[in-house]
Amino acid sequence: MSASRTFRTSPGSYAALCGVLSVPPVIWGWVALSRGRLEFPALLLSLALPAIGATWLGYFRLRIDDSGIQYRALFGRSFNVAFSEIAFLKSRVISYGRGFSYEWMLHLHDGRQLRLNLKPFPREVYGLLCQRISCDS
């Protein structure tokens, strides 16, 4: 890999999360039209949900270059790590109820583990990471 690549949240992630979070404003809008009166605080609060979701997704960044990985997430999980520090990337399935989710952990040579949320990024990110480091599924 000669050039650095910066990844941001994929459009599909925005569509999925913001689409689901847009259901309450649609319901409140329909209620307001059917009743003939506007519940402004409820409508404003429900409009804030997709805006907050879009802000959260917009903060994700993953930069892969020749030296390593730079990762940024909204709630403090931001780090820079050199490829020479990474032992392997491991994913595991987390089951809950009827569904499941993946969790990705960067295992470093010094024993630390750094959690990556790869779900918002395009699918090609996992393949690019596996080209650079050992992936253990």
C-alpha positions in Angstrom: 0.0 0.0 0.0 1.7 3.2 -1.1 -1.0 5.8 -0.5 -3.0 6.4 2.7 -6.7 5.8 2.6 -9.2 7.5 4.8 -12.6 5.9 5.4 -15.7 7.5 6.7 -19.1 6.1 7.5 -20.7 4.4 4.5 -23.9 5.8 3.0 -25.6 2.5 3.9 -24.9 3.1 7.6 -26.4 6.5 7.4 -29.5 5.1 5.7 -30.0 2.3 8.1 -29.5 4.2 11.4 -31.1 7.5 10.3 -33.9 5.7 8.6 -34.9 3.9 11.7 -34.5 7.1 13.8 -36.7 9.0 11.4 -39.7 6.8 12.2 -40.7 8.9 15.3 -40.8 12.2 13.5 -42.9 10.7 10.8 -45.3 9.3 13.4 -45.4 12.7 15.2 -46.0 14.5 11.9 -48.9 12.1 11.1 -50.4 12.6 14.5 -50.1 16.3 14.2 -51.9 16.3 10.8 -54.6 13.9 12.0 -55.3 15.9 15.2 -55.0 19.3 13.6 -52.5 20.6 16.2 -48.8 20.5 16.4 -47.0 19.1 19.5 -43.9 21.2 18.9 -41.7 19.8 21.8 -42.4 16.2 20.8 -41.8 16.9 17.1 -38.6 18.8 17.9 -37.3 16.0 20.2 -38.1 13.3 17.6 -36.3 15.3 14.9 -33.3 15.5 17.1 -32.9 11.7 17.0 -31.8 11.3 13.4 -29.7 14.4 13.7 -27.8 13.0 16.7 -27.4 9.6 14.9 -26.0 11.4 11.8 -23.6 13.4 14.0 -22.4 10.2 15.7 -21.8 8.4 12.4 -20.1 11.5 10.9 -17.4 11.4 13.6 -16.1 7.9 12.6 -12.8 8.0 10.7 -10.3 5.2 9.9 -7.0 6.1 8.2 -4.8 3.3 6.9 -1.3 4.2 5.6 2.1 2.6 5.4 2.9 3.3 9.0 -0.3 2.1 10.7 -3.9 2.9 11.6 -5.5 6.0 12.9 -9.0 5.4 14.3 -11.5 7.9 15.6 -14.9 7.3 17.3 -17.1 9.8 19.1 -16.9 8.5 22.6 -13.2 8.6 23.3 -12.0 5.5 21.4 -9.5 7.3 19.3 -6.0 6.0 18.8 -3.0 5.8 16.5 -1.2 2.4 16.3 1.7 1.3 14.1 1.5 -1.9 12.2 4.6 -3.1 14.0 2.7 -2.9 17.3 -0.2 -5.1 16.0 -0.1 -8.8 16.6 -3.4 -9.6 14.9 -7.0 -8.5 14.3 -9.6 -10.9 15.7 -13.4 -10.8 15.2 -16.0 -12.6 17.3 -19.7 -13.0 17.1 -21.8 -11.6 19.9 -25.3 -13.1 20.2 -28.2 -11.3 21.7 -31.8 -12.4 21.5 -32.5 -13.4 18.0 -29.7 -11.3 16.5 -25.9 -11.2 16.4 -23.2 -8.6 15.9 -19.5 -8.7 15.2 -16.8 -7.2 17.5 -13.3 -6.6 16.1 -10.3 -6.3 18.5 -6.8 -5.3 17.6 -4.4 -7.4 19.7 -1.1 -5.7 20.3 2.2 -7.3 21.0 2.3 -5.6 24.5 -1.0 -7.4 25.5 -3.3 -4.5 25.0 -6.6 -4.9 23.0 -8.1 -2.1 21.1 -11.7 -2.4 20.0 -12.6 -1.3 16.5 -16.1 -0.6 15.3 -15.9 -1.5 11.6 -19.7 -1.7 11.1 -20.1 1.9 9.9 -17.3 1.7 7.3 -17.4 0.2 3.8 -16.9 -3.6 3.7 -13.6 -3.2 1.9 -12.0 -1.9 5.1 -11.8 -5.4 6.7 -10.0 -6.8 3.6 -7.5 -4.0 3.6 -6.7 -4.5 7.2 -6.3 -8.2 6.6 -3.8 -7.5 3.8 -1.7 -5.5 6.3 -2.0 -7.6 9.5 -2.9 -11.1 10.4 -6.6 -11.7 10.8 -7.8 -14.4 13.1 -11.6 -15.1 12.8 
